[in-house]
Amino acid sequence: MRLSFDPLSRTNAVLAVILVVGCSGSDSVAPTVPPALKIEAGANQSVIVATAASVNPSVQLTDNTGAHPVGITVTFTPDSGSGTVSAPSATTDNSGVASAGSWTLGTTARVQRLTASATVNGTEVNAVITATAVAGRPALLKIVSGDAQSGPYGATLVTPVEVAVTDQYGNPITGVSVRFGVDTGGVTSGTVATSTDGTASTRVRLPVTVGPVVLSAAVDSVPAVTSTFTSRGIRFASFTMDANTTCGLS
């Protein structure tokens, strides 16, 4: 028996096939994105050298489907001189977050770096966390130049006396008030704040008498330093112009 279809029937059959094919898809596939490791907490802190940051550094891991995988190992590695962390290796939690624990910074006042690294689906990802280590309390005061000078009595010495203030690790401290004084004579500046390199200076005015002059420099809670200067007399040379006249030069 021979079947025949009119044009309308053929059109309906073709549409039915198209609908069947179009509706018989497979499970949906999540879009692919680059895996990433982003800083979750603890970035850009300012911390006193050799002390722990107030916020523990942590990162969040994202895989190539945009999800936050659980149980992935993340390593935390400080740069040389950037201190230590209490958890050099940690695994991601249910939110994809891993923490380095406590970060104790190094002893140098500068920007310090902590690198977090993980591998997800064969791809290594990294994040760099930075913190600024600042100098601690004043611990040392020392004379760096201009000490033990001598000059004619009553003169103001040309070369300044310069002192430096540092913490216990040798980091210069800015804005510390240094008090200068002498046992006789005077100084051009009695109290001077340290500059960005931790130094402060003054000049000594010698007394109108000859002899030693002791200068002292002091900072709160730090042992004072002293230096001895010499106020000397003016020497005269004499010569005779004629039998009746004698002149002197200083």
BAFI-3210 file (N, C-alpha, C; in Angstrom, 3 decimals, decimal comma, padded with zeros to 6 digits):
// residues 250
n [1|2|3|4|5|6|7|8|9|10|11|12|13|14|15|16|17|18|19|20|21|22|23|24|25|26|27|28|29|30|31|32|33|34|35|36|37|38|39|40|41|42|43|44|45|46|47|48|49|50|51|52|53|54|55|56|57|58|59|60|61|62|63|64|65|66|67|68|69|70|71|72|73|74|75|76|77|78|79|80|81|82|83|84|85|86|87|88|89|90|91|92|93|94|95|96|97|98|99|100|101|102|103|104|105|106|107|108|109|110|111|112|113|114|115|116|117|118|119|120|121|122|123|124|125|126|127|128|129|130|131|132|133|134|135|136|137|138|139|140|141|142|143|144|145|146|147|148|149|150|151|152|153|154|155|156|157|158|159|160|161|162|163|164|165|166|167|168|169|170|171|172|173|174|175|176|177|178|179|180|181|182|183|184|185|186|187|188|189|190|191|192|193|194|195|196|197|198|199|200|201|202|203|204|205|206|207|208|209|210|211|212|213|214|215|216|217|218|219|220|221|222|223|224|225|226|227|228|229|230|231|232|233|234|235|236|237|238|239|240|241|242|243|244|245|246|247|248|249|250]
n.u [000,853|000,503|001,453|000,471|001,250|-000,095|000,999|000,711|000,750|003,345|004,822|004,067|005,156|007,894|008,282|007,668|009,778|011,901|011,197|011,411|014,124|015,213|014,341|015,508|017,857|021,042|022,296|022,852|025,875|028,160|029,487|032,912|035,454|038,428|040,351|040,801|042,479|041,679|042,223|040,899|040,949|042,982|044,774|047,024|047,726|049,061|051,761|053,640|057,104|058,227|055,990|052,677|050,225|047,050|044,840|044,263|045,715|043,844|042,555|040,384|039,364|038,504|037,149|037,269|034,609|033,426|032,768|033,431|035,803|036,124|038,483|040,934|044,438|046,192|049,109|051,123|053,564|055,970|057,912|061,534|062,711|060,227|058,954|057,004|054,386|051,725|050,356|051,557|050,501|047,232|043,804|041,017|037,816|034,218|033,463|035,456|037,606|040,809|043,123|046,099|046,645|048,180|050,167|053,353|055,336|058,532|061,711|062,466|061,653|059,501|057,664|056,154|055,745|053,422|052,869|050,206|049,388|047,849|046,669|044,323|042,354|044,580|045,741|047,850|047,346|047,802|048,091|049,043|049,662|050,086|051,770|052,586|055,427|056,250|058,489|059,395|059,210|061,314|064,638|067,342|069,745|072,094|075,143|075,932|077,461|079,636|080,567|082,737|084,056|086,062|086,599|087,016|086,406|083,106|082,151|079,864|079,707|080,407|079,826|077,046|075,818|074,819|072,346|070,959|067,912|066,699|064,768|064,817|065,756|067,240|065,848|065,133|063,402|060,753|059,823|060,397|061,006|063,982|066,028|068,349|071,168|073,603|076,264|077,446|077,453|075,562|072,922|071,793|069,282|067,044|065,137|064,398|062,644|062,938|063,807|062,731|064,702|065,346|067,045|068,303|069,427|071,658|073,437|076,372|076,876|079,621|080,817|081,838|084,082|087,056|087,624|086,265|083,167|080,218|077,959|074,652|072,302|068,965|066,252|062,941|062,670|064,975|068,457|070,516|072,920|076,257|078,645|081,866|082,976|085,380|086,112|088,199|090,885|091,752|094,546|097,358|099,660|102,615|104,433|107,125|107,030|108,600|111,092|109,523|106,935|104,694|102,772|099,828|098,428|095,516]
n.v [-001,190|002,152|005,159|008,514|011,977|015,114|018,499|020,053|018,165|017,146|019,410|019,682|017,364|017,758|019,944|018,714|016,922|018,748|019,988|017,813|017,200|019,660|019,802|017,751|018,081|017,820|017,668|020,916|022,866|024,431|027,707|028,291|029,769|031,635|030,177|031,565|033,345|035,291|038,080|037,854|038,920|041,045|042,648|045,388|046,425|048,362|047,825|047,447|046,751|043,354|042,456|040,980|041,115|042,752|041,711|038,539|037,243|036,148|034,207|033,681|030,997|030,381|028,166|026,925|026,899|028,855|028,244|027,775|025,815|023,141|022,054|022,378|022,761|025,552|027,451|029,623|031,988|034,003|036,749|037,012|038,257|039,157|038,204|035,711|033,173|031,639|029,531|028,042|026,411|025,705|024,511|025,050|026,201|025,676|027,899|028,305|029,588|030,183|030,525|032,196|032,213|033,742|036,540|037,480|040,207|041,058|042,478|044,831|048,121|048,581|047,927|044,777|041,415|038,764|035,739|033,922|030,699|028,322|025,303|024,546|022,424|021,826|024,283|026,818|029,341|032,611|035,008|038,129|039,460|042,455|044,326|047,142|047,567|049,369|051,512|050,762|051,689|054,402|053,394|053,736|056,301|058,160|059,953|061,086|062,787|065,711|065,958|066,754|069,169|072,182|075,691|079,295|081,196|082,310|081,964|080,675|077,408|076,140|073,627|071,504|069,578|066,328|063,943|060,600|058,775|055,602|052,507|049,361|047,682|049,150|050,775|053,948|056,639|058,823|062,164|062,346|064,102|065,675|066,785|069,281|070,466|072,485|072,689|075,104|078,154|077,892|076,634|076,573|075,520|074,266|072,179|069,683|068,062|064,773|064,044|062,432|060,531|059,939|061,679|064,538|067,898|070,442|073,529|074,477|077,135|078,620|079,543|082,752|082,294|080,325|076,771|073,409|072,371|070,806|069,050|067,784|065,365|064,365|062,000|061,027|058,221|057,017|056,407|059,276|061,050|062,375|064,922|066,387|069,646|072,208|075,355|077,757|080,130|083,164|083,317|085,455|087,040|088,872|091,668|093,878|097,119|099,396|100,867|101,902|100,946|098,266|095,697|093,597|090,586|088,616]
n.w [000,000|-000,793|000,698|000,870|001,266|001,823|001,072|003,416|005,448|005,168|005,959|008,650|009,697|009,392|011,130|013,538|013,821|014,098|016,515|018,289|018,101|018,980|021,637|022,960|024,551|026,421|029,888|031,393|031,003|033,121|032,718|031,788|033,699|034,491|037,103|040,375|043,034|045,608|047,839|051,000|053,616|055,754|054,293|053,485|056,036|058,788|060,783|063,773|063,725|064,048|065,399|065,694|063,097|063,364|062,071|060,832|057,871|055,025|052,255|049,384|047,370|043,993|041,601|038,110|037,426|038,752|041,312|044,873|045,906|048,310|050,752|049,426|049,304|050,483|050,367|052,368|052,026|053,353|052,066|052,003|055,033|055,728|057,960|059,764|059,524|061,357|060,254|057,764|055,808|054,736|054,451|052,258|053,392|053,673|052,286|050,542|051,666|053,092|055,794|056,885|059,512|062,343|061,445|061,955|061,611|060,026|061,176|059,927|059,040|056,589|053,497|053,612|052,362|051,714|050,170|048,874|047,651|045,471|043,860|041,439|039,556|037,999|037,548|038,722|041,115|042,507|045,197|046,506|049,607|051,327|053,908|055,916|057,726|060,577|062,454|065,870|069,383|070,609|071,251|071,179|071,279|069,587|068,867|065,679|064,144|064,259|066,883|069,743|068,999|068,680|069,343|069,112|072,075|072,788|070,218|067,695|066,791|063,548|062,416|062,664|065,472|065,205|065,942|066,141|066,317|067,002|066,830|068,668|066,727|065,016|063,263|061,903|063,568|063,107|064,025|066,759|069,753|070,461|073,038|073,461|075,277|077,094|079,525|079,879|078,051|075,045|072,831|069,429|068,858|071,111|071,390|069,127|066,535|065,217|061,821|058,732|058,449|060,999|062,344|064,224|064,792|066,123|066,831|068,608|070,870|072,033|075,322|076,748|078,069|078,567|078,224|078,907|077,375|077,936|076,091|076,060|074,864|074,820|075,016|075,768|077,905|077,002|077,336|077,854|075,756|075,636|074,739|074,649|074,195|073,296|074,476|073,505|074,082|072,295|070,304|070,135|067,980|068,082|066,805|066,095|064,870|064,900|066,973|068,953|068,714|069,073|067,645|067,614|066,262|065,771]
ca.u [000,000|001,283|000,932|000,783|001,076|-000,264|002,045|000,550|001,184|004,804|005,332|003,866|006,094|009,222|008,275|007,690|011,151|012,711|010,875|011,960|015,578|015,524|013,992|016,159|019,211|021,672|022,413|023,534|027,279|028,475|030,503|034,279|036,107|039,760|040,400|041,390|042,697|041,569|042,442|039,658|041,150|044,346|045,653|047,334|047,777|050,256|052,080|054,962|058,039|058,376|054,750|051,667|049,168|045,802|043,900|044,933|045,519|043,117|042,240|039,260|039,663|037,410|037,588|036,915|033,156|032,943|032,454|034,493|036,045|036,442|039,553|042,114|045,555|046,745|050,349|051,396|055,020|056,461|059,182|062,670|062,646|058,837|058,394|056,517|052,959|051,506|049,795|052,126|049,662|045,863|042,855|039,844|036,609|033,021|033,350|036,673|038,518|041,895|043,792|047,504|046,793|048,816|051,338|054,279|056,190|059,967|062,253|062,826|060,523|059,302|056,540|056,456|054,847|053,059|052,275|049,341|049,396|047,035|046,492|042,967|042,169|045,848|046,201|048,318|046,898|048,517|047,661|050,080|049,144|051,148|051,585|053,678|056,034|056,723|059,441|058,844|059,505|062,737|065,445|068,751|070,089|073,542|075,688|076,440|078,461|079,762|080,927|084,117|084,651|086,635|086,552|087,316|085,342|082,061|081,755|078,909|080,414|079,799|079,333|075,994|075,897|073,674|072,085|069,976|067,045|066,235|064,183|065,782|066,266|067,989|064,994|065,006|062,068|060,416|058,961|060,750|061,597|065,313|066,344|069,779|071,554|075,022|076,464|077,809|077,247|074,193|072,700|070,905|067,937|067,017|064,316|064,292|062,002|063,701|063,293|062,349|065,803|065,552|068,096|068,022|070,719|071,740|074,800|076,810|077,431|080,605|080,748|082,886|085,209|087,725|087,477|085,383|081,720|079,585|076,630|073,866|071,108|068,104|064,939|062,209|062,793|066,196|069,635|071,048|074,297|076,971|079,879|082,601|083,547|086,405|086,123|089,604|091,190|092,278|095,986|097,852|101,071|103,061|105,640|107,555|107,155|109,804|111,585|108,553|105,576|104,513|101,409|099,429|097,436|094,854]
ca.v [000,000|003,380|006,287|009,806|013,102|016,409|019,459|020,488|017,074|017,103|020,537|019,373|016,303|018,379|020,740|017,787|016,437|019,849|020,171|016,684|017,373|020,840|019,624|016,561|018,463|017,153|018,513|022,178|022,942|025,742|028,414|028,180|031,029|031,367|030,045|032,765|033,406|036,713|038,382|037,942|039,796|041,231|043,382|046,815|046,818|049,020|047,000|047,688|045,674|042,200|042,165|040,319|041,945|042,637|040,902|037,408|037,225|035,009|034,306|032,856|030,306|030,148|027,272|027,388|026,964|029,953|027,746|027,882|024,424|022,832|021,097|022,626|023,264|026,870|027,718|031,038|032,117|035,381|037,089|037,082|039,421|039,562|037,568|034,324|032,951|030,475|028,444|028,128|025,644|025,580|024,045|025,910|025,765|025,573|029,110|028,430|030,495|029,621|031,569|031,984|032,360|034,993|036,975|038,323|040,840|041,083|043,552|046,010|049,000|048,685|047,115|043,352|040,690|037,378|035,178|032,749|029,924|027,106|024,709|024,051|021,894|021,873|025,663|027,468|030,720|033,269|036,329|038,737|040,302|043,343|045,088|048,091|047,489|050,685|051,451|050,660|052,775|054,768|052,535|054,113|057,656|058,235|061,069|060,577|063,698|067,044|065,992|067,029|070,297|073,272|076,978|080,440|081,479|083,209|081,688|079,599|076,456|076,054|072,276|071,076|068,291|065,541|062,692|059,724|058,007|054,372|051,497|048,344|046,980|050,088|051,522|055,359|057,028|060,195|062,962|062,248|065,337|065,547|067,970|069,590|071,442|072,542|073,138|076,511|078,556|077,676|075,916|077,320|074,935|073,450|070,984|069,461|066,798|064,010|064,041|061,104|059,582|059,738|062,537|065,903|068,567|071,797|074,059|074,885|078,471|078,540|080,658|083,772|081,837|079,157|075,530|072,404|072,581|069,493|069,047|066,562|065,172|063,451|061,611|060,332|056,768|056,528|057,014|060,467|060,989|063,640|065,159|067,513|070,618|073,035|076,796|078,127|081,545|083,632|083,493|086,675|087,100|090,265|092,004|095,256|097,916|100,192|100,758|102,413|100,452|096,816|095,394|092,203|090,029|087,440]
ca.w [000,000|-000,939|001,459|000,278|002,202|001,179|001,486|004,804|006,324|005,146|006,759|010,072|010,068|009,526|012,357|014,678|013,956|014,610|017,928|019,034|018,179|019,771|023,050|023,524|024,932|027,564|031,073|031,116|031,396|033,691|031,939|032,277|034,040|035,030|038,557|040,977|044,471|045,961|049,253|051,762|054,779|056,237|053,375|053,676|057,441|059,298|061,949|064,350|063,388|064,944|066,109|064,867|062,516|064,120|061,289|060,197|056,417|054,461|050,829|048,924|046,115|043,045|040,526|036,767|037,251|039,577|042,649|045,870|046,279|049,705|050,990|048,592|050,099|050,168|051,103|052,637|052,079|053,459|051,431|052,911|055,899|055,951|059,140|059,758|059,754|062,212|059,434|056,415|054,890|055,241|053,438|052,105|054,092|052,832|051,471|049,740|052,354|053,889|056,557|057,254|060,950|062,762|060,672|062,692|060,604|060,255|062,012|059,134|058,748|055,139|053,031|053,663|051,465|051,994|048,949|048,999|046,404|045,442|042,538|041,246|038,203|037,290|037,352|039,944|041,283|043,593|045,671|047,344|050,683|051,803|055,141|056,135|059,053|061,018|063,568|067,219|070,300|070,686|072,119|071,119|070,850|069,420|068,088|064,402|063,575|064,840|068,296|070,162|068,270|069,469|068,662|069,971|073,030|072,321|068,829|067,402|065,942|062,220|062,129|063,593|066,165|064,723|066,651|065,493|067,208|066,361|067,706|069,083|065,543|064,189|062,341|062,289|064,022|062,740|064,893|068,179|070,265|071,065|073,839|073,505|076,282|077,449|080,905|079,789|076,663|074,596|071,579|068,532|068,957|072,312|071,160|067,679|066,170|064,234|060,444|058,230|058,626|062,427|062,876|064,650|064,959|066,651|066,842|069,940|071,079|073,109|076,279|076,607|078,883|077,982|078,970|078,308|077,307|077,805|075,467|076,263|074,040|075,566|074,505|076,820|078,072|076,357|077,966|077,191|075,268|075,849|073,989|075,236|073,269|073,927|074,219|073,699|073,966|071,014|070,364|069,495|067,577|068,142|066,061|066,335|063,651|065,097|068,346|069,913|068,426|069,002|067,221|067,785|065,327|066,298]
c.u [000,888|000,606|001,329|000,493|000,866|000,799|001,922|001,033|002,700|005,392|005,209|004,849|007,491|009,304|008,340|009,086|012,047|012,456|011,454|013,458|015,925|015,255|014,704|017,594|019,712|021,695|023,189|024,960|027,583|029,553|031,880|034,857|037,490|039,694|041,132|041,525|042,673|041,755|041,088|039,798|042,638|045,277|045,860|047,258|049,086|050,557|053,465|055,855|058,061|057,146|053,730|050,645|047,867|044,762|044,679|044,680|044,747|042,792|041,044|039,574|038,396|037,917|037,065|035,426|032,553|032,589|033,663|034,776|036,485|037,637|040,777|043,216|046,039|048,000|050,552|052,897|055,411|057,737|060,292|062,616|061,241|058,159|057,942|055,003|052,792|050,935|050,342|051,324|048,289|044,966|041,627|038,635|035,420|032,790|034,565|037,735|039,559|042,645|045,223|047,703|047,434|050,043|052,154|055,291|057,661|060,402|062,631|061,581|060,439|058,033|056,970|055,360|054,664|052,335|051,473|049,280|048,522|046,974|045,090|042,799|043,429|046,416|046,634|047,856|047,583|047,845|048,735|049,426|050,305|050,743|052,792|054,166|056,614|057,627|058,719|059,210|060,993|063,476|066,900|068,887|071,601|073,925|076,301|077,465|078,499|080,168|082,393|084,796|085,308|086,572|086,858|086,135|084,373|081,545|080,646|079,567|079,654|079,157|078,252|076,367|074,641|073,565|071,025|069,208|066,519|065,498|065,219|066,375|067,024|067,162|064,884|063,565|061,858|059,592|059,239|061,416|062,922|065,620|067,871|070,038|073,048|075,144|076,925|077,782|075,799|074,137|071,733|069,471|067,917|066,231|064,069|063,629|062,825|063,005|063,010|063,465|066,170|066,586|067,558|069,362|070,550|073,186|075,124|077,346|078,368|080,478|081,880|084,057|085,825|087,491|086,522|083,912|081,079|078,183|075,948|072,676|070,261|066,782|064,245|062,426|064,020|067,390|070,172|072,465|074,930|078,182|080,538|083,250|084,565|086,271|087,538|089,778|091,714|093,766|096,403|099,326|101,490|104,308|105,922|107,726|108,378|110,155|110,537|107,162|105,580|103,036|101,107|098,364|096,821|094,519]
c.v [001,238|004,516|007,571|010,903|014,365|017,375|019,885|019,420|017,002|018,227|020,255|018,319|016,870|019,195|019,859|017,263|017,513|020,052|019,069|016,850|018,545|020,651|018,465|016,865|017,678|018,107|019,784|022,143|024,341|026,421|028,283|029,566|030,709|031,191|031,243|032,593|034,886|036,894|038,575|038,927|039,958|042,005|044,816|047,267|047,553|048,409|047,364|046,483|044,611|041,941|041,574|041,326|041,719|041,777|039,785|037,403|035,977|035,280|033,414|032,309|030,118|029,248|027,752|027,297|028,115|029,544|027,919|026,475|024,278|021,877|021,249|023,256|024,608|027,065|029,223|031,189|033,587|035,554|037,071|038,378|039,884|038,770|036,142|034,300|031,689|029,288|028,566|027,366|025,467|025,099|024,937|025,321|025,733|026,799|029,311|029,310|029,715|030,762|031,182|032,004|033,699|035,285|037,931|038,891|040,803|042,347|044,819|046,817|049,243|047,921|045,648|042,583|039,236|036,837|033,929|032,040|028,681|026,590|024,123|023,655|022,041|023,258|026,254|028,918|031,299|034,583|036,848|039,709|041,159|044,007|046,007|047,971|048,854|050,517|051,382|051,870|053,135|053,883|052,963|055,538|057,726|059,466|060,507|061,507|064,979|067,090|066,389|068,128|071,285|074,550|078,095|080,786|082,516|082,911|080,629|078,660|076,232|074,687|071,873|069,759|067,511|064,243|061,903|058,941|056,796|053,493|050,423|047,577|047,904|050,844|052,975|055,717|058,514|060,870|062,850|063,554|065,053|066,860|068,131|070,625|071,395|073,043|074,580|076,915|078,334|076,845|076,730|076,807|073,979|072,162|070,846|068,104|066,087|064,028|062,609|060,076|059,399|060,642|063,910|066,570|069,951|072,259|074,600|076,316|078,398|079,730|081,649|083,467|080,616|077,939|074,573|072,817|071,215|069,653|067,716|066,559|064,113|063,235|060,857|058,828|056,162|057,163|058,189|060,208|062,351|063,711|066,404|068,363|071,471|074,479|077,282|079,638|081,880|083,883|084,744|086,496|088,562|090,465|093,495|095,982|098,823|100,103|101,139|101,819|098,907|096,535|093,911|091,805|088,791|086,481]
c.w [000,000|-000,186|000,767|001,312|001,388|001,705|002,934|005,770|006,362|006,021|008,248|010,550|010,279|010,813|013,583|014,913|014,555|016,100|018,777|019,202|019,093|021,243|023,701|023,908|026,131|028,749|030,734|031,669|031,904|032,855|032,587|032,504|034,570|036,545|039,148|042,479|044,840|047,459|049,937|052,929|055,048|055,342|053,862|055,130|057,746|060,660|062,456|064,069|064,490|065,816|065,132|064,340|063,271|063,407|060,603|058,691|055,977|052,998|050,513|047,543|045,292|041,930|039,178|036,448|038,048|040,989|043,572|046,426|047,735|049,753|050,110|049,463|049,566|051,007|051,230|052,882|052,193|052,640|052,477|053,721|056,221|057,062|058,930|059,931|060,583|061,445|058,015|055,363|055,530|054,115|053,426|052,831|053,136|051,953|050,578|050,360|053,148|054,555|056,882|058,760|061,269|061,902|061,521|061,716|061,006|060,976|061,245|058,796|057,244|054,783|053,012|052,937|051,904|050,766|049,278|047,650|046,560|044,009|042,455|039,787|037,359|037,066|038,689|039,962|042,524|043,968|046,613|048,330|051,200|053,120|055,297|057,573|059,406|062,241|064,909|068,066|070,262|071,681|072,175|070,597|070,744|068,609|066,819|063,765|064,382|066,282|068,484|069,337|069,247|068,652|069,625|070,870|072,473|070,923|068,777|066,407|064,643|061,987|063,128|064,280|065,782|065,505|065,884|066,546|066,444|067,368|068,006|067,905|064,603|063,180|062,795|062,618|063,737|063,832|066,377|068,623|070,970|071,782|073,914|074,601|076,540|078,877|080,979|078,321|076,264|073,321|070,729|068,580|070,145|072,169|069,666|067,445|065,097|062,878|060,011|058,357|060,095|063,055|063,286|064,929|065,571|066,542|068,230|069,902|072,279|074,054|076,035|077,530|078,213|078,858|078,287|078,367|077,051|077,235|075,770|075,309|074,717|074,845|075,629|076,745|077,405|077,065|077,147|076,704|075,472|074,937|074,580|074,146|074,028|073,480|074,527|073,523|072,575|071,164|069,577|069,119|067,563|067,293|066,284|065,011|063,715|066,572|069,369|069,758|068,319|068,667|067,460|066,769|065,943|065,177]
res [m|r|l|s|f|d|p|l|s|r|t|n|a|v|l|a|v|i|l|v|v|g|c|s|g|s|d|s|v|a|p|t|v|p|p|a|l|k|i|e|a|g|a|n|q|s|v|i|v|a|t|a|a|s|v|n|p|s|v|q|l|t|d|n|t|g|a|h|p|v|g|i|t|v|t|f|t|p|d|s|g|s|g|t|v|s|a|p|s|a|t|t|d|n|s|g|v|a|s|a|g|s|w|t|l|g|t|t|a|r|v|q|r|l|t|a|s|a|t|v|n|g|t|e|v|n|a|v|i|t|a|t|a|v|a|g|r|p|a|l|l|k|i|v|s|g|d|a|q|s|g|p|y|g|a|t|l|v|t|p|v|e|v|a|v|t|d|q|y|g|n|p|i|t|g|v|s|v|r|f|g|v|d|t|g|g|v|t|s|g|t|v|a|t|s|t|d|g|t|a|s|t|r|v|r|l|p|v|t|v|g|p|v|v|l|s|a|a|v|d|s|v|p|a|v|t|s|t|f|t|s|r|g|i|r|f|a|s|f|t|m|d|a|n|t|t|c|g|l|s]
***
